Amino acid sequence: MKAGMCWIWEFLSVVGRLQVEQQKQVQDFQ
């Protein structure tokens, strides 16, 4: 169970970073 939760947190952290990068690019574009 704990191992399963671990990969979920890894996944969420990666997704969060991608969203932040996209927001930065959008702001630069505007």
C-alpha positions in Angstrom: 0.0 0.0 0.0 2.7 2.5 1.0 4.7 1.7 -2.2 1.5 2.4 -4.2 1.1 5.8 -2.5 4.8 6.6 -3.2 4.4 6.4 -7.0 1.3 8.5 -6.8 3.1 11.3 -5.1 6.0 11.0 -7.6 3.4 11.2 -10.4 1.7 14.2 -8.9 5.0 16.1 -8.3 6.0 15.5 -12.0 2.6 16.7 -13.2 2.8 19.8 -11.0 6.2 20.7 -12.4 4.9 20.3 -16.0 1.9 22.6 -15.3 4.2 25.2 -13.7 6.5 25.1 -16.8 3.5 25.5 -19.1 2.2 28.5 -17.2 5.7 30.1 -17.4 5.7 29.6 -21.2 2.1 31.1 -21.5 3.1 34.2 -19.5 6.2 34.7 -21.7 4.1 34.3 -24.8 1.7 37.0 -23.7 
